[in-house]
């Protein structure tokens, strides 16, 4: 039986140009999607744009465009970003699509039927930039303006008729749900944060607005538009053709295996979303993984702070694999990470050009120049060959588990260490000195090195798909064999192999 894996990125607000924070969320999800495909899962990977609400209505107005025309334009930019980042998404959803409206209407109807929605009046703080309501104890006054202490965004006072979701009545059931599903929120620090927040008491949530029009209308009440977060979260269902629960996509992929999100949108995904779903009698997702922020200096990188590193400019200058590798290596699991051009360049040099790239280049050119591209291994491996293989086995032992906990950063450290050890083995074994006196031993060293390169390239494939595929192509490894079965001790390469030409993979930056 094939296992299914449904993974999502957040759907992005098309309120401006995409930046590194967006790229970061997307790349994490793509790496995990590719990893699962290589582990022989049937994967469905979704990304898209979140196009309703006041934030988008304001952005469209600022650009002098009708909201839909504005969204048509900017969502194309996000689609293009997905391509430029080498995302392997199976779908791109826009919340202005019909399929999405249908799903949101159905979810709303379910919540009405279950008695979880009632009409009242909202009086309180709202942040347009976060599209979030805040309690009075989460507000700080600076001069004449008020800000959320949680996000730092400015807030405004809102008083309007609104439908409410009975979130308060889900407090106990949510705590039971977290208790039963101890890996629903990762990392653990975020799980604790959410549990504490829920334990402190939940207030009913306003789920409709009447002071603007850009959104999905509440069924049978045109005065109200549905709160953009209730609308947006439903995208994860609409992409599977919900409400048709007999649809093949829905049956195969719901509940979602993993929502990848940033820590700023954790409450929506880890509190509101499972509460909406439980109330509507739909299974909640299996996991929400919350990553940290990309910082520039000590601040969150964001449009409003004007400290943006543009991912497209970085890709044009350094290459997409280079950016993907750097972000995954530099930022620790679930933590914030500072990025800069200087550390990007040093990472490219040390890990990609001098380590993995150099390993591939030196072995491929030696085999091509001295062995006519052909190598045959004999059975008598030396102690050094065996030691390298054993060290590699130790380093790869927990890699599947590490990735199943979304710890890409630790995974990469182990993989790049295998590459380092292989380079060291080659330096110590000096195959070039054996050319005239011990061809068999030389061939074994070269074959062992190529097998190591194959393993490392398969392991790096989810992170640097373009460069690793070039190496795997040059090793003439079929695409269906580029999977993790070697982790059970199976060789990847046959005893006798022929390699093809390999171009320079990574240029060293001076
Ligand atoms: N539209 C909502 C998501 C709805 S999902 C049902 C949204 N969009 S966003 O465009 O503002 O952000 C999308 C993702 O980018 C979020 O996961 C957010 O955490 C991430 N990032 C935005 N800026 C970031 C950084 N500076 N660093 C890392 N990620 C951050 O939220």
Boltz pocket constraint, residues with backbone or C-beta under 6 A from the ligand:
constraints:
  - pocket:
      binder: B
      contacts: [[A, 9], [A, 10], [A, 11], [A, 12], [A, 13], [A, 20], [A, 21], [A, 22], [A, 24], [A, 25], [A, 50], [A, 229], [A, 232], [A, 233], [A, 234], [A, 235], [A, 260], [A, 261], [A, 262], [A, 263], [A, 264], [A, 265], [A, 291], [A, 292], [A, 293], [A, 294], [A, 295], [A, 300], [A, 301], [A, 302]]
      max_distance: 6.0
